[in-house]
Amino acid sequence: MKLLDDLFCYPWTSPTENNCNTYVIDGDVPTLIDVGHLRHLAELFGSMEKDGVSIGMISLIISTHLHPDHHEGVATFSKSDTVVAFHKEEERHLRAFGYQIYQAMGLPIPVVKPHFYLKEGIVRLGGEELEVYHTPGHSPGSISLYWKERRVLFTGDVLFSEGVGRTDFYEGDSALLKRSIARLSQLDVEYLLPGHGRIIEGSEAVKENFRWIEEKIFPLM
């Protein structure tokens, strides 16, 4: 689904199978954000092809964090020239504790080394820039991406429409998640693109969602 020029969105809508939303920035450096589960890649690639976006065009894959529903499918690219990037804290977490989620689900752990680590600052995609925010809480190395020029915010599992990422996994932290959400709420956002659920369009709708989370969910965290 084309949302903006050079921005395609592939929300996961199955009521019975879990997977993440995937986003593609089709610019100078075609970038895929959160590839999702390995078993759902054929469906994702098919949807991309319908939009004229070939998987062979993708130069960079960014994982907002390394839980299986966002990262498992990256294993498909282990022998390709596609560049993979995520936060260094997520790599540490996966090796120390996060692998247990894969084991519990009977899934192989992707053996993919990042070509570079994401950290606070700017990632340049040719003529485009993404601002990287380290937003821990759901997982210790979770990141969010802000495309300032388009006023687009990719939040991974930090927050959703009327929801936030769970913090009951090992090294989850409710206090950190609240601080991460508070930081993101200060950005000028027209399109909030979460890791699950519906996309929020319109700056007032985005602001209202942040207000709702702070009023209704923060007291419970």
Backbone as CSV, one residue per row, in Angstrom:
resi,resn,N_x,N_y,N_z,CA_x,CA_y,CA_z,C_x,C_y,C_z
1,MET,0.840,-1.192,0.000,0.000,0.000,0.000,0.879,1.248,0.000
2,LYS,0.660,2.114,-0.965,1.430,3.344,-1.040,0.787,4.404,-0.151
3,LEU,1.563,4.912,0.795,1.055,5.949,1.691,1.478,7.333,1.228
4,LEU,2.739,7.478,0.867,3.289,8.729,0.362,4.232,8.399,-0.786
5,ASP,4.684,9.421,-1.495,5.714,9.178,-2.495,6.907,8.517,-1.819
6,ASP,7.338,7.391,-2.341,8.498,6.659,-1.831,8.273,6.025,-0.459
7,LEU,7.020,5.910,-0.018,6.747,5.242,1.256,5.596,4.256,1.086
8,PHE,5.899,2.989,1.347,4.911,1.925,1.220,4.720,1.251,2.576
9,CYS,3.485,0.896,2.881,3.140,0.309,4.170,2.466,-1.038,3.960
10,TYR,2.857,-2.002,4.778,2.294,-3.346,4.686,1.836,-3.789,6.076
11,PRO,0.671,-3.288,6.505,0.161,-3.654,7.833,-0.219,-5.127,7.882
12,TRP,0.056,-5.757,9.006,-0.324,-7.148,9.203,-1.714,-7.171,9.825
13,THR,-2.654,-7.846,9.174,-4.053,-7.761,9.602,-4.653,-9.107,10.003
14,SER,-3.882,-10.180,9.963,-4.440,-11.484,10.310,-4.870,-11.513,11.783
15,PRO,-6.097,-11.992,12.062,-6.541,-12.085,13.454,-6.021,-13.329,14.171
16,THR,-5.407,-14.246,13.433,-4.989,-15.520,14.029,-3.482,-15.728,14.041
17,GLU,-2.738,-15.030,13.203,-1.284,-15.178,13.120,-0.618,-13.866,13.497
18,ASN,0.389,-13.933,14.360,1.099,-12.718,14.755,2.227,-12.401,13.781
19,ASN,2.367,-11.151,13.454,3.482,-10.660,12.657,3.485,-9.142,12.803
20,CYS,4.556,-8.506,12.346,4.651,-7.051,12.474,4.209,-6.355,11.192
21,ASN,3.966,-5.062,11.296,3.826,-4.211,10.124,5.213,-3.991,9.520
22,THR,5.251,-3.925,8.200,6.506,-3.681,7.492,6.370,-2.407,6.669
23,TYR,7.446,-1.643,6.591,7.441,-0.382,5.842,8.642,-0.341,4.900
24,VAL,8.431,0.262,3.733,9.498,0.390,2.744,9.628,1.837,2.313
25,ILE,10.829,2.376,2.439,11.162,3.687,1.894,11.873,3.439,0.574
26,ASP,11.237,3.792,-0.527,11.756,3.482,-1.853,12.421,4.716,-2.449
27,GLY,13.542,5.133,-1.851,14.261,6.310,-2.307,15.602,5.953,-2.904
28,ASP,16.592,6.825,-2.683,17.942,6.574,-3.207,18.547,5.300,-2.635
29,VAL,18.236,5.032,-1.373,18.684,3.797,-0.712,17.426,3.057,-0.256
30,PRO,16.861,2.201,-1.089,15.620,1.509,-0.724,15.784,0.751,0.595
31,THR,14.904,1.082,1.540,15.058,0.597,2.912,13.790,-0.087,3.381
32,LEU,13.935,-1.262,3.966,12.816,-2.004,4.536,12.949,-1.975,6.050
33,ILE,11.872,-1.599,6.723,11.861,-1.509,8.180,11.007,-2.640,8.738
34,ASP,11.636,-3.547,9.485,11.004,-4.695,10.149,10.448,-5.712,9.154
35,VAL,11.244,-6.720,8.879,10.910,-7.721,7.862,9.894,-8.742,8.349
36,GLY,9.795,-8.955,9.650,8.790,-9.866,10.197,9.238,-11.320,10.231
37,HIS,8.243,-12.192,10.429,8.506,-13.630,10.546,8.914,-14.236,9.206
38,LEU,9.787,-15.220,9.277,10.264,-15.933,8.096,9.100,-16.568,7.324
39,ARG,8.160,-17.143,8.035,7.074,-17.884,7.372,6.090,-16.980,6.631
40,HIS,6.159,-15.680,6.877,5.230,-14.765,6.217,5.895,-13.933,5.114
41,LEU,7.135,-14.249,4.800,7.847,-13.434,3.819,7.242,-13.526,2.423
42,ALA,6.774,-14.693,2.017,6.201,-14.835,0.677,5.012,-13.896,0.503
43,GLU,4.190,-13.779,1.542,3.032,-12.875,1.470,3.490,-11.418,1.390
44,LEU,4.501,-11.075,2.197,5.027,-9.706,2.164,5.611,-9.381,0.794
45,PHE,6.448,-10.268,0.282,7.094,-10.012,-1.007,6.062,-9.904,-2.126
46,GLY,5.000,-10.710,-2.034,3.937,-10.630,-3.025,3.239,-9.284,-3.001
47,SER,2.975,-8.771,-1.805,2.341,-7.453,-1.674,3.253,-6.347,-2.203
48,MET,4.546,-6.482,-1.939,5.497,-5.493,-2.439,5.544,-5.502,-3.965
49,GLU,5.545,-6.685,-4.543,5.604,-6.809,-6.002,4.404,-6.140,-6.657
50,LYS,3.239,-6.246,-6.028,2.041,-5.608,-6.566,2.189,-4.091,-6.621
51,ASP,3.021,-3.555,-5.732,3.273,-2.112,-5.708,4.469,-1.730,-6.568
52,GLY,5.035,-2.715,-7.245,6.197,-2.441,-8.080,7.486,-2.338,-7.303
53,VAL,7.489,-2.870,-6.082,8.680,-2.831,-5.232,9.261,-4.238,-5.155
54,SER,10.350,-4.469,-5.841,10.987,-5.790,-5.833,11.874,-5.940,-4.608
55,ILE,11.859,-7.128,-4.029,12.722,-7.354,-2.871,14.189,-7.227,-3.257
56,GLY,14.495,-7.495,-4.528,15.870,-7.342,-4.984,16.357,-5.917,-5.004
57,MET,15.411,-4.958,-4.915,15.763,-3.539,-4.902,16.240,-3.079,-3.531
58,ILE,15.878,-3.830,-2.484,16.135,-3.379,-1.116,17.636,-3.381,-0.826
59,SER,18.136,-2.228,-0.397,19.556,-2.088,-0.074,19.829,-2.201,1.422
60,LEU,18.845,-1.835,2.243,19.047,-1.764,3.694,17.827,-2.315,4.412
61,ILE,18.067,-3.164,5.404,17.007,-3.635,6.296,17.310,-3.136,7.696
62,ILE,16.334,-2.467,8.286,16.444,-1.980,9.660,15.471,-2.772,10.527
63,SER,15.967,-3.305,11.635,15.107,-3.950,12.629,14.967,-3.009,13.817
64,THR,13.737,-2.629,14.133,13.535,-1.734,15.274,13.906,-2.425,16.584
65,HIS,13.772,-3.747,16.621,14.274,-4.577,17.717,14.314,-6.001,17.197
66,LEU,14.813,-6.932,18.000,15.133,-8.257,17.477,14.192,-9.358,17.929
67,HIS,12.973,-9.022,18.354,11.997,-10.069,18.641,11.632,-10.788,17.342
68,PRO,11.262,-12.064,17.418,11.043,-12.856,16.204,10.051,-12.256,15.216
69,ASP,8.978,-11.647,15.708,7.951,-11.129,14.798,8.401,-9.881,14.051
70,HIS,9.575,-9.362,14.377,10.127,-8.214,13.650,11.418,-8.557,12.910
71,HIS,12.100,-9.601,13.338,13.482,-9.802,12.883,13.781,-11.178,12.297
72,GLU,12.975,-12.183,12.588,13.324,-13.552,12.186,13.609,-13.660,10.687
73,GLY,12.804,-12.993,9.866,12.923,-13.109,8.421,14.203,-12.551,7.836
74,VAL,14.969,-11.825,8.639,16.217,-11.250,8.129,17.209,-12.344,7.733
75,ALA,16.992,-13.551,8.245,17.872,-14.665,7.906,17.898,-14.929,6.404
76,THR,16.822,-14.601,5.709,16.747,-14.786,4.262,17.835,-14.004,3.530
77,PHE,18.301,-12.934,4.147,19.252,-12.045,3.488,20.690,-12.270,3.946
78,SER,20.931,-13.364,4.673,22.255,-13.583,5.268,23.353,-13.733,4.218
79,LYS,22.994,-14.220,3.016,24.007,-14.429,1.977,23.873,-13.434,0.830
80,SER,23.116,-12.377,1.048,22.937,-11.363,0.012,23.786,-10.140,0.324
81,ASP,23.734,-9.157,-0.560,24.476,-7.917,-0.342,23.657,-6.892,0.440
82,THR,22.456,-7.260,0.857,21.601,-6.333,1.590,22.217,-5.999,2.946
83,VAL,22.289,-4.740,3.255,22.862,-4.267,4.512,21.805,-4.384,5.614
84,VAL,22.220,-4.842,6.786,21.327,-5.013,7.933,21.822,-4.139,9.079
85,ALA,20.894,-3.475,9.758,21.273,-2.581,10.854,20.268,-2.678,12.001
86,PHE,20.788,-2.609,13.224,19.957,-2.530,14.425,20.826,-1.995,15.556
87,HIS,20.253,-1.818,16.729,20.973,-1.232,17.861,21.857,-2.281,18.535
88,LYS,23.017,-1.855,18.986,23.976,-2.772,19.601,23.421,-3.427,20.863
89,GLU,22.603,-2.709,21.623,22.011,-3.276,22.834,21.111,-4.459,22.518
90,GLU,20.485,-4.431,21.345,19.637,-5.555,20.962,20.457,-6.806,20.686
91,GLU,21.626,-6.630,20.113,22.505,-7.775,19.873,22.936,-8.395,21.203
92,ARG,23.325,-7.551,22.149,23.702,-8.058,23.474,22.534,-8.786,24.127
93,HIS,21.359,-8.172,24.050,20.166,-8.753,24.668,19.817,-10.098,24.027
94,LEU,19.906,-10.183,22.704,19.581,-11.433,22.017,20.505,-12.559,22.466
95,ARG,21.791,-12.246,22.583,22.756,-13.268,22.987,22.573,-13.686,24.443
96,ALA,22.201,-12.729,25.296,22.124,-13.009,26.727,20.791,-13.622,27.142
97,PHE,19.691,-13.088,26.597,18.365,-13.501,27.055,17.346,-13.679,25.926
98,GLY,17.408,-12.800,24.922,16.365,-12.757,23.906,16.232,-14.026,23.089
99,TYR,17.290,-14.816,23.006,17.232,-16.065,22.242,16.177,-17.004,22.808
100,GLN,15.833,-16.827,24.101,14.872,-17.721,24.733,13.482,-17.593,24.110
101,ILE,13.155,-16.396,23.583,11.855,-16.221,22.919,11.816,-17.075,21.656
102,TYR,12.911,-17.064,20.900,12.983,-17.899,19.712,12.858,-19.377,20.085
103,GLN,13.571,-19.787,21.115,13.534,-21.183,21.533,12.134,-21.587,21.964
104,ALA,11.471,-20.724,22.714,10.129,-21.032,23.200,9.139,-21.194,22.051
105,MET,9.382,-20.496,20.948,8.493,-20.566,19.790,8.955,-21.611,18.773
106,GLY,10.057,-22.310,19.076,10.574,-23.320,18.168,11.126,-22.738,16.888
107,LEU,11.702,-21.537,16.978,12.189,-20.836,15.795,13.715,-20.758,15.801
108,PRO,14.335,-20.809,14.626,15.790,-20.638,14.562,16.171,-19.189,14.818
109,ILE,17.260,-18.973,15.483,17.752,-17.615,15.730,18.522,-17.153,14.496
110,PRO,18.170,-16.021,13.911,18.876,-15.563,12.707,20.360,-15.327,12.996
111,VAL,21.195,-15.936,12.193,22.633,-15.729,12.348,23.037,-14.660,11.331
112,VAL,22.774,-13.443,11.687,23.035,-12.314,10.793,23.736,-11.227,11.585
113,LYS,24.944,-10.910,11.195,25.668,-9.829,11.853,25.270,-8.499,11.204
114,PRO,25.111,-7.459,11.998,24.778,-6.165,11.395,25.974,-5.591,10.652
115,HIS,25.693,-4.909,9.574,26.759,-4.211,8.862,27.150,-2.932,9.596
116,PHE,26.209,-2.374,10.339,26.520,-1.267,11.241,25.440,-1.213,12.315
117,TYR,25.778,-0.582,13.435,24.832,-0.436,14.530,24.128,0.916,14.437
118,LEU,22.859,0.905,14.760,22.104,2.150,14.846,22.311,2.768,16.219
119,LYS,22.421,4.059,16.261,22.523,4.781,17.519,21.881,6.144,17.337
120,GLU,21.707,6.861,18.433,21.098,8.188,18.357,21.829,9.046,17.328
121,GLY,21.058,9.664,16.449,21.667,10.508,15.438,20.986,10.332,14.099
122,ILE,21.690,10.648,13.041,21.139,10.666,11.693,21.641,9.477,10.877
123,VAL,20.724,8.815,10.185,21.067,7.830,9.154,20.704,8.452,7.815
124,ARG,21.672,8.575,6.941,21.438,9.192,5.633,21.170,8.119,4.589
125,LEU,20.054,8.252,3.913,19.656,7.331,2.852,19.716,8.093,1.535
126,GLY,20.927,8.363,1.073,21.071,9.207,-0.111,20.609,10.606,0.214
127,GLY,19.560,11.053,-0.461,19.049,12.400,-0.225,18.089,12.508,0.941
128,GLU,17.765,11.391,1.592,16.843,11.405,2.725,17.602,11.175,4.032
129,GLU,17.043,11.674,5.120,17.621,11.479,6.444,16.569,10.932,7.405
130,LEU,16.971,9.950,8.180,16.149,9.442,9.268,16.849,9.754,10.589
131,GLU,16.098,10.264,11.542,16.629,10.493,12.879,16.370,9.240,13.718
132,VAL,17.424,8.711,14.304,17.319,7.504,15.130,17.158,7.910,16.590
133,TYR,16.134,7.355,17.238,15.927,7.557,18.670,16.050,6.206,19.370
134,HIS,16.915,6.140,20.363,17.000,4.941,21.188,15.842,5.008,22.171
135,THR,14.893,4.069,22.038,13.662,4.133,22.828,13.441,2.823,23.575
136,PRO,14.244,2.562,24.611,14.136,1.298,25.350,12.869,1.234,26.196
137,GLY,12.599,0.040,26.659,11.440,-0.198,27.527,10.776,-1.502,27.148
138,HIS,10.370,-1.619,25.889,9.855,-2.896,25.390,11.001,-3.892,25.283
139,SER,12.117,-3.441,24.766,13.372,-4.193,24.772,14.500,-3.179,24.939
140,PRO,15.662,-3.598,25.417,16.692,-2.623,25.782,17.294,-1.856,24.610
141,GLY,17.213,-2.426,23.403,17.788,-1.734,22.253,16.761,-1.309,21.231
142,SER,15.517,-1.166,21.643,14.481,-0.712,20.713,14.824,0.669,20.182
143,ILE,14.571,0.864,18.876,14.769,2.185,18.287,13.491,2.620,17.571
144,SER,13.328,3.934,17.471,12.285,4.542,16.662,12.966,5.422,15.627
145,LEU,12.303,5.616,14.499,12.872,6.383,13.392,11.938,7.525,13.025
146,TYR,12.508,8.716,12.912,11.717,9.900,12.581,12.193,10.453,11.251
147,TRP,11.292,10.463,10.277,11.557,11.029,8.967,11.024,12.455,8.993
148,LYS,11.858,13.376,9.413,11.422,14.736,9.704,10.812,15.425,8.495
149,GLU,11.415,15.243,7.335,10.939,15.926,6.125,9.488,15.569,5.811
150,ARG,9.128,14.318,6.082,7.756,13.860,5.800,6.885,13.822,7.053
151,ARG,7.471,14.115,8.216,6.755,14.089,9.496,6.191,12.695,9.768
152,VAL,7.039,11.697,9.506,6.676,10.292,9.686,7.473,9.716,10.843
153,LEU,6.800,9.007,11.743,7.450,8.380,12.885,7.180,6.881,12.868
154,PHE,8.264,6.099,12.786,8.187,4.641,12.880,8.504,4.265,14.322
155,THR,7.572,3.607,15.008,7.741,3.396,16.447,8.065,1.966,16.854
156,GLY,8.093,1.028,15.906,8.308,-0.357,16.325,7.263,-0.750,17.352
157,ASP,7.706,-1.372,18.448,6.769,-1.779,19.502,6.820,-0.857,20.714
158,VAL,7.243,0.374,20.514,7.245,1.332,21.621,5.817,1.753,21.944
159,LEU,5.066,2.127,20.910,3.664,2.465,21.116,2.876,2.199,19.849
160,PHE,1.559,2.075,20.030,0.641,1.771,18.944,-0.552,2.737,19.027
161,SER,-1.571,2.429,18.257,-2.836,3.138,18.422,-3.482,2.663,19.717
162,GLU,-3.557,3.563,20.690,-4.140,3.276,22.004,-3.478,2.065,22.667
163,GLY,-2.165,1.991,22.557,-1.464,0.891,23.198,0.032,1.130,23.247
164,VAL,0.698,0.332,24.063,2.156,0.413,24.195,2.727,-1.001,24.169
165,GLY,4.032,-1.095,23.933,4.686,-2.388,23.933,4.695,-3.011,25.317
166,ARG,4.579,-4.324,25.353,4.587,-5.014,26.649,5.980,-4.939,27.261
167,THR,6.043,-4.978,28.581,7.316,-4.858,29.288,7.582,-6.053,30.206
168,ASP,6.832,-7.141,29.993,7.008,-8.297,30.864,8.018,-9.300,30.330
169,PHE,8.620,-9.023,29.172,9.750,-9.828,28.735,10.964,-9.469,29.586
170,TYR,11.959,-10.371,29.619,13.155,-10.093,30.405,13.840,-8.835,29.878
171,GLU,14.227,-7.959,30.799,14.832,-6.662,30.537,13.840,-5.643,29.976
172,GLY,12.551,-5.951,29.992,11.557,-4.923,29.744,11.510,-3.982,30.935
173,ASP,11.117,-2.733,30.703,11.180,-1.743,31.787,10.103,-0.692,31.545
174,SER,9.079,-0.682,32.385,7.962,0.243,32.211,8.380,1.704,32.364
175,ALA,9.266,1.971,33.316,9.704,3.357,33.530,10.453,3.873,32.301
176,LEU,11.323,3.026,31.732,12.039,3.430,30.529,11.088,3.618,29.358
177,LEU,10.087,2.752,29.255,9.139,2.871,28.151,8.359,4.176,28.241
178,LYS,7.953,4.549,29.418,7.239,5.820,29.598,8.114,6.994,29.178
179,ARG,9.383,6.957,29.541,10.285,8.045,29.150,10.484,8.077,27.630
180,SER,10.569,6.891,27.024,10.734,6.823,25.574,9.521,7.417,24.860
181,ILE,8.339,7.068,25.333,7.109,7.589,24.720,7.008,9.096,24.918
182,ALA,7.383,9.568,26.092,7.343,11.011,26.355,8.269,11.765,25.400
183,ARG,9.417,11.213,25.105,10.344,11.845,24.141,9.702,11.930,22.760
184,LEU,9.133,10.831,22.308,8.548,10.802,20.969,7.348,11.739,20.856
185,SER,6.657,11.941,21.956,5.459,12.798,21.927,5.794,14.251,21.619
186,GLN,7.058,14.638,21.724,7.469,16.015,21.469,7.733,16.272,19.983
187,LEU,7.731,15.228,19.168,8.042,15.381,17.752,6.819,15.852,16.966
188,ASP,7.071,16.519,15.860,6.012,16.995,14.975,5.691,15.864,13.990
189,VAL,4.590,15.161,14.243,4.290,13.928,13.496,2.933,14.044,12.800
190,GLU,2.925,13.724,11.534,1.697,13.661,10.746,1.257,12.214,10.523
191,TYR,2.224,11.298,10.497,1.935,9.875,10.278,2.688,9.056,11.320
192,LEU,1.941,8.361,12.169,2.546,7.485,13.161,2.406,6.054,12.661
193,LEU,3.530,5.400,12.406,3.558,4.068,11.820,4.077,3.076,12.852
194,PRO,3.175,2.367,13.535,3.582,1.453,14.608,3.953,0.082,14.090
195,GLY,4.543,-0.715,14.960,4.948,-2.062,14.598,3.792,-3.037,14.485
196,HIS,2.648,-2.690,15.053,1.440,-3.518,14.968,0.228,-2.591,14.941
197,GLY,-0.847,-3.064,14.358,-2.084,-2.293,14.383,-2.142,-1.215,13.321
198,ARG,-3.111,-0.341,13.487,-3.411,0.632,12.440,-2.464,1.823,12.456
199,ILE,-2.272,2.389,11.294,-1.509,3.621,11.118,-2.367,4.792,11.568
200,ILE,-1.748,5.763,12.206,-2.472,6.968,12.635,-2.069,8.120,11.728
201,GLU,-3.049,8.738,11.075,-2.798,9.833,10.152,-3.408,11.122,10.690
202,GLY,-2.661,12.218,10.540,-3.123,13.526,10.990,-2.478,13.915,12.303
203,SER,-1.925,15.111,12.361,-1.174,15.525,13.550,-2.041,15.555,14.800
204,GLU,-3.289,15.968,14.663,-4.160,16.011,15.841,-4.487,14.613,16.347
205,ALA,-4.691,13.682,15.417,-4.960,12.300,15.811,-3.741,11.694,16.505
206,VAL,-2.546,12.026,16.016,-1.318,11.539,16.644,-1.183,12.110,18.054
207,LYS,-1.413,13.408,18.194,-1.325,14.040,19.517,-2.349,13.447,20.474
208,GLU,-3.548,13.214,19.978,-4.590,12.647,20.825,-4.219,11.244,21.282
209,ASN,-3.566,10.486,20.404,-3.139,9.144,20.788,-2.096,9.197,21.902
210,PHE,-1.140,10.124,21.786,-0.162,10.293,22.869,-0.861,10.703,24.166
211,ARG,-1.831,11.622,24.077,-2.554,12.053,25.283,-3.302,10.882,25.901
212,TRP,-3.941,10.089,25.072,-4.720,8.953,25.571,-3.814,7.967,26.295
213,ILE,-2.666,7.674,25.707,-1.721,6.744,26.333,-1.235,7.288,27.673
214,GLU,-0.890,8.575,27.697,-0.390,9.168,28.943,-1.464,9.188,30.025
215,GLU,-2.718,9.411,29.644,-3.797,9.494,30.635,-4.319,8.128,31.070
216,LYS,-4.428,7.197,30.118,-5.083,5.933,30.400,-4.112,4.789,30.708
217,ILE,-2.947,4.797,30.096,-2.032,3.659,30.228,-0.887,3.935,31.197
218,PHE,-0.334,5.153,31.142,0.803,5.461,32.037,0.492,5.160,33.506
219,PRO,-0.697,5.484,34.024,-0.964,5.201,35.445,-0.944,3.708,35.774
220,LEU,-1.086,2.859,34.753,-1.122,1.413,34.976,0.260,0.779,34.845
221,MET,1.245,1.566,34.441,2.574,1.015,34.188,3.476,1.136,35.432
